[in-house]
Structures are given as C-alpha cells and as structure tokens.
Amino acid sequence: MSDYKIATKAVQSGYTPKNGEPRVLPIVQSTTYKYDSSFEMGQLFDLEAEGYFYTRLQNPTNDAVAAKIADMEGGVAAMLTSSGQAASFYSIFNIAGAGDHVVSSCSIYGGTFNLFSVTMKKMGIDFTFIHPDASEEELMACFRPNTKAVFAETLANPVLDVLDIEKFAKCAHAGGVPLIVDNTFPTPVNCRPFAFGADIVIHSTTKYMDGHATSVGGVIVDSGNFDWTQNDKFPGLTTPDDSYHGIVYTEKFGKGAYITKATAQLMRDLGSIPSPHNAFLLNLGLETLPLRVAKHCENAQKVAEYLETHEKVSWVRYPGLKSDKYHDLAQKYMPNGSSGVISFGVKGGREAATKFMDSLKLAAIVTHVADCRTCVLHPASTTHRQLTDQQLEEAGVGADLIRFSVGIEDSEDIIADIAQALSQV
C-alpha cells in the first residue's frame, strides 16, 4: 500500500481479505488461540515464530488497524494501546528507565505533562521541559549523558504551538537519541513527521482517528529509521533480553526492534491493550479520516476568521490565520491545514470565558476534543488543572484560554451559536 495516497490507505490498508473472506475487518473477540502441539505454542512464547497466542500481546483485529496507521504515517510497524496516555508512557519507557533523562517540550497536553513530571519522575526518569520556540543552542544545552529521547507535540494541545520538527530532530540526532512526537491534532492526513526527521510518532486515537467519541485508544508508530546501535544508550534493544532467552531485538528484528520490544515486553508485563471491538470502531473512523479532517479544517478556518474580528474576543490562536505567529511554520509542516481546534480568549478573563461557555447551545462542554461534534473546554480548570500557575504560564495556558474544537456541522450554525453566546457576555 506504500504507493497509494493517504485517502486510499485510510480505506484499504491493514486488511486484505482473501477469496471468500469477510470484506469488512472482522472482530476477533477471543483472548486465546488454539494450537495442535506444545512445540508450536512454545515457539511463539520464544519469539521464534509468528502467530497469536494471547490477545494481551497480539490480536488479528488490533494488528490490522495498527498496520493501517503505520502505513498512513509511513512507518514500518505500530502497536495499539488502550489510551493515548498509555502510548505516551510506553513510547518513553520502552527506551528509558530509572536514572535516565528525557528532554520534552513544555507545550504539551496537561495529562502528558503530569505523567512526565510527576508519575514517571517517581519511577526515576527525569524530564527537562523547554519551550518549542527555543533555539538549537538552548535545546542542546538541555542534553545530558543519560538523555534517552526528545519528546514534543506537532501541534500543541491546547495552545496550538507548531513544532519545528526539523529543528528538534536535528538536535535529537546530534545527541544520539530519537525524536518522539505526538501527532494527534494534525493526524497523518495533515502532517507527516517522519518526512521531517521524527523517529517515533504517537497518537491519542480517541480524537480525530476515532472521530466519534466512541472508544479510547492510542498508537505508537516506528519509522524504522533510527539506528539504536549507534551508541550504548539503548541496552534494552541492543543487549540480550533474559526474559526471552537472550534475544537481542536489534539483531533479530532489525527495523522492527522497537515495536517488537514494546509489544513482547511492555505489553506482556503491563497490559493496556485495546479491546478488539474498540480497534474495530477505530478502523471505521480511520476510513473517513481524510474526509472529516478536511471538513474540520474548513470549518475551523471560518470560525477563526470570525472570532478574530469580534469585539468581545481578545485574542485568537489558529495556525491557519495569516496573523498567527506559527502560520509560516504551519505552511511548511501542515500545508493542507492544521486541525479543527482553535484557542481564544474572551475579554473579561475567566469569568467571561465561563459565561460564554455556559451560554453555548450547539457546542457542548465536554472533557474531550477532536470528534465530529463541536465541543469546548476551559483547560486551566480542567485538563491542565494539576499545573501550577508558573507551569500554566510556561505552557501558555492562561486563565482566559478557551479550547474550541470545531466539528463537522454546518459552519454557519457553529458561528451563529458562538455569536449568541458572545452576546451574553
């Protein structure tokens, strides 16, 4: 499928039925798989043969959807997880452990910031946070001998900073480590991080990929381009794994080493596998992803232009606006549009923002973003609530910031709802 356009991949990749088989990807709702001999089963447990034996590690439905996303991103392999948070955690924990260090953009989702700065810190992994606009010199100054990765979001949630992927990739590679990026908001339809040097891509598939707010999930995609053997920073991949009789992942699985280890080791021990039914629902969402993303962006552009001229709106952040500070960078990395998410402030601060949100009729206040329905949230008091005032300031999440996720309804109806809500402020 590598030669097809992404709209074709969204429909066709991952599953090709044989003669007489179901045309639609089947849900293999089974925890276990039957074999004729103990030897055959043992080969699977030793990673000496391919096949299925327990759905916590692999499942045909899940694998087909993972393969589709890998093809859409241009990667060599992918692994589904039960949530976007699990994908964030596994992407780091697969190559870093106690005593290690990671450099991360500070403009990331509040839950990810908390995962890194609190939970993983308790596990002995230290993070240094830096603004994505930092210079190469400032970024390189964050590196330590024990640095194992650089992490960032291609389009930051919720402040919509656009990542200079090439700059971050250049610095990561100069430090001998991979660049891991969260590409949830643009999706592979609008941004292809691997083409600009990123090594690992993750998504919260709960958002645009699912598209209908029906199933929580995540995915990790490996480009297959990073050389894990170039230094001694990644012994988990380049030295024998005693839990699999001394297998060396880079030697046995080549470009598939990273995902194989994540599946065979981390998923084996920690779980977080999605149900096959959720993977089935995700696949249905992927089939229409290019169509929906285009509509989201078309609507968001109109809404952003409306907000930019409204007297009660103090500021608007949307990379599609020519006035946006990241417009040029967005044209480089996301020339067909960024996403359907807009951030803006209403004059009057937090109180005015609350009044505006409570007055909306079509748009719903929900702890979610990026599905087909228009929704809205106040990040400072919800998704980023755990951050201190200083951390909120560093992340660009002000008390007046409203995250507005534009759906695929008629744009005139969305704007009319915004207009009547602003009239109440």
N, C-alpha and C positions, 0 to 999 in steps of 0.2 A: 504493500500500500504506500510505500515511501514516495512514489512518483505522483500520487494523486494530490489534488488540492484539499485544503483542510475541511471544506464542507462535505467532500466525498468521504474523507476519513471519518468524520463525525458519524456518518451513517453506516459505513461499510467495514471499518477496521475492527480487529479484535476477534471477530467470529465469522467464519465462512462455512455455512452448512454443506454437508456432503449430500449425495443423492439420497432423497427420502428422509432427510433430517429436518427438524423444525426450522422454518425460515427465521423466526424470531429467537433471539438468545434465550435458551431455557434457564429456569431457576433450578439449580441443583441443590435442593434443600435437604442435604444429607450431611451428617457430621463425619461419617466414616465411609470407607471404600473397601470392597471385598477383593481378596487375592487367593489364588489357588495354592500357594505354598508359603511357608515361613521364610524361605530364602528370598523370594521376591519382595516380601514386606521388609525384610532386613536390609536389602539393597536400597530401598527408599530412605530408611532411617539413617543410613550411612552416606546419603547424598551420592550414591553410585549409580542411581537410575532415576529417570524422570517419571513422575506419576503422582497420584493423590493417595493419601492415607488418613489425613485428619484435617478438617476444614480450618482449624486454627492456623495452620500453616499455608494451605493452598486449597482452592476450590475452583472448579471449572468456570462458574459464572463470574466469580471475582477476578479470575485471571484474564478472562476475555475482556472485561471492562478495563482492567489495568493496562492490557496490551493496546487497547484503543487509545487511551490517554497518552501512553508512551509514544505512539505513532503520531498523534496530534501535536505533541510537544517536540517531536524529532529526537526522542531519546531511544536508548537501547532496551530499557526494562523499567518496570514500575511495580509498586506494591500499594494496594489499597489499605487504608486504615479505618478505624471506626469513627474518627473525627479529625478535623483539621489540627486540633491541638496534639493529637497522637502523632500526626505526620511531622509537626514541628519538633516534637520531642525525639522521635526516632531518627529524624534526619541528622540531628546533632549527636545523640547518644550512640549512634552506630559507629562513630569515629572518635568520640571524646569521652573521657571518664574522669574519675576523681584525680585532681591535681592538674587538670588541663584547663585551657583558656580559649575563649571564643570572642571575636570582635563582631559586634552587631550594630546595625543602625538603630538609633533611638526612635525613629519614626516607624513604629510597628504597632500592631493591634495590642490593646491593653492586656488581653489574656496571654499573649505570647511574651510580652514584657514581664508579666508576673511569673510565668513559667521559667523564664531565664533568670530573672533577678532574685527570685525567692526559692522556688522549688528545686531547680537544678543547682542553685548555689548550695543548698543543703546537701546535695549529692557530691559536692566538691568540685564542681565545674564553675569557673569564674568567667564573668562576662564584662567586657568593656563596651559601653554604648557611646556611639558617636553620630553626629548629625550627617545625613546623607549628602549634604552640600559641602562637607569638609573637603579640603584639598588632599591630593595624594600624599603630601608630606605629613599632614595631620593624621591621615588614615594609617600610614605606615608606622607612625610613632606609637600606635596602639598595640603593635605586634610584640609578642614575647617569644622566647624559645619554645614555650609549651603551647603556643597558639595552634589550634587544630582546624579552624574554619572561620569564614566570614559569612554573616547572615544579614539579609535585608529583604524588604518588600519592593516589588517592581513599582507598585502604586500603593502608597502607604494608607492604611486604614486608621483613622478617618481623615487625616489632614491632606491626603492626596499629593504628597511629595512624590515626584517622579524620580526614580533611581537612575543615576548614570551607571548603567550596568557595565559598560566597558571600563570605566574608571575603577569600580570595585573589583572587577575580575582581574584587571592588571595588577592591582595591589595584592589581592589574594594570592595570585600565582607567583608574584615576586616573593611572597612569604612562604611559598611552598604548600599552600593549603587551598581547598576548594571554595568556590563561592556558591552558597546555597541561597536561593531566592524564593520567596512566596509570590506566586503569580496569580493569586486568587481573583483579584479585581479585573485585570485585563483579560484573563484567560488566554489560552494559546491562539485564540482567534485574533486577538489584537496585539499580542506581544509574544515574541519567540526568544526568550532569554538565552537559549543555547547558541543562537546565531551571534550573540554579542559576548560570548565568553563565559557565561554562567555554567556551572558544572552539575548542580542538583537543583531541581525545581520541585516545589511542593504546592499543594492546593488544599484549601478547605472546599471539598466538593459539595458541601452543604449549600454553597452560594450559587453562583451562576451555572455551574456544571449540572447540578440537580435542577435548579431553576424554578422549583415549585414548592419549596419548603416542606418536602415530604420526608427527607432522610438525611441524617447527619453522617458525614464521612470525610475522609481525607485521602490524599495520594502523595507518594514520593516517586519522582521520575529521575532516573540517572541518564546523563548524556552519554556516558561511556568514554568521555574524553579525558578525564583526569587520570594522571599516572600516579597511582597510590604507592608505587615502588620507588619513586624518585628520591625519597629520603626515608628516615626511620621514624616518621611521625605517626604512622598508622599500623602498629604491630598487630592490631586485631584483624587486619586484612592481609598482612604480608608474612605473618608467622603462624605456626601450627595452632589450630583450634583443638584443644584437648577434648572438648565435648563432642567432636566428630572425628575421633581417632587421628588427629594431627593434620587434618585438611588445611591447606593454605589457600584461601579464597582467590587470591590474585593468580595463583598458578593453575588452579583447577577450573576457574570460571571466567578468567580474562575480564572482558568488559562488563560481564555480569556480576563481578565480585561484590560490589557494594549492595545491590539489591538482594543477591543471594544471601549474604550475611544478615541483612536486616530481616529477611523472611525466616531463614533457618535458625537464627539465634535469638534475635529480639522478639519476633512474633511468637516463637516457640516458648520463650520464658515469660513474656509479659502480656501476651494476648493482644487485645484491641483490634481484632479482625472485624470487618463489617459483615452483617448477615448477607447471604446470597440474595435475599429479597431486596435489601437496600441497594445492592450492586445492580440488580435488575432495574430498579427505579432510576438509579443514576444513569444507566445506559439510555433509558428513554429520554432523559434530559439532554444527554450529550447529542442525541440525534438532531435536535433542533437548536443546539447552542449557537451556531453561526447566525441563524435567523434571528434569534432572540437578542443576541449581543448587538447586532446592527440596529434593532429597534430601540433597545435600551439607550444606546449612544445617540441616536437621532432625537429621541425624546429629551434626554438629559441636556443636549446642546440647546434646545429650545427653552427648557426650564431655566438653565443657567443664564442665558441671554435675557430672559425676563427678570430674573432676580437681580441681575447686575444693574438694571435701570430703575429698580423700585426704591422709592424714597425711604422706606422703612427698613431696608436691608443695608447693613453697614459694610459688609464685605462678602465676596463670593470666591470660592476656590473650585475651579474646574479646568483641567488642562486643555480642554477644547476651546476655551476663551482666549482670544489673542492677547488679552490683558493679563493672563495668568503668568506667573513667574516661571512656570515649568512648560509653557506652551511649546517653545522650540525643542526642548528635550523630549517632550511627548511626540512631536512630529518625527523625531528620529527613531524612537523606540516603539511608538504606537501610532503610526500614520493614519490608520483607519478609525481611530477613536480610542478612548481610554476605558471608560466603563459607564455605568449609569448612575454612579454615586457622585453627589455634589455636597460640599461642605460650605456653610454660610453662617453669618451672624445677623441677628435681628437687633436693631437699635433698642437699647434698654436692658441689655445683658441677659442674665439667667432668667429673671422674672418674665421678660418679654418673650424669650425663647419658649418658656413653659406655656405661656398664654397662647402663643402661636400654635404650638403642637397640639394643645388641648382643643383648639378650635378647628382642626382639620377634620374633614368628614370622609373623603375618599382615601386619603393616606392614613395608615394605621401606625400607632406607636407599638413597636414590637422589638424584641431583642434579636433582631435578625437584619440581614442586608442582602441585596442582590438576588431577589427572586422576581417572578413576573409581576407581583403586586407592588405598588408604590408603598413604601414604609419610611418611617422617620424615627430617629433616636437622639437622645442627648448624651453623648459619650462621657462627659466629665462626671456625670452622676450615675452612669451605668457601666458600660464596657471598660471604662478607664477609671472607675471609682476607687480602685485599690492604689492608684498612683498618688504620690504626694503632690502638693501644689507646685513644687520645684520640678518634679518629674513631668507633671502635666505641661508646664511651661516649656520644658526642653522638648517634649514631644509635639508641641504646637497645638495642644488640645485646650483651648480656652473655655472659660465658663459659659460663653455665649455661643459656642460652636454647635450647630445643628447638622447632623448627618442625614441627608435626604437621599434615599435610594429610589430613583425613578424607575417605575415599572413599564410594562408594555401596553398600558391602557392608552386611550387617545390622549395626545399631548394637550389638547385644548381643555379636556376635563381635568387633567392634573393641574394645569396653570390656573384654571378657574377655582379649584379647591385652595390653592396657595393664596390666590387673591382674596378670597373671602376670609381666610384665616388671618392674613396680614391686616385686614380691615378691622379685626377685633383687637389688635394690639394698640 
